[in-house]
Amino acid sequence: MAPKHHPPPLSGGDRKALTKELSRARAMTTVFARRAEEKRAEGEALIREADDLLCQSWNEKMWADGGPVDPSPSIDQALNAGYPWLEIRCSRCKTPRAVDLAALRHVPSTMVHDLAGRLRCMKCSGAGKRPAAELMQLWQRRPIGGEI
């Protein structure tokens, strides 16, 4: 976009006033840009905190109720909150496994509970079985003892 052209007024007092207003407008653009960046950072921090609380809430519901609780956080919300690992367990052989959510190909709005039907046990798939996985909880760090 081309800069706006302000024709200088004919009188000296008007020229000074225009120059003053233009310099004030230029100064305000930097102030507004800085405030916009600050507000955006605050908003992103609040969104990250909300995603963290959602993941914690879902983990508590999973622990208390057991099954894949709907609604669950989306995969992107879990990643934004710092929960990149999903602990699952085979419904047949009860082998635990940690799934890296960042490595999954997914639509941004895919919910974590929707993964229950898609994830399979590698141990049982070698035996010709394909039982669905049971979702356990989201983790911030890879669970100890969880196989990939």
Disulfide bonds with the S-S distance in Angstrom:
none
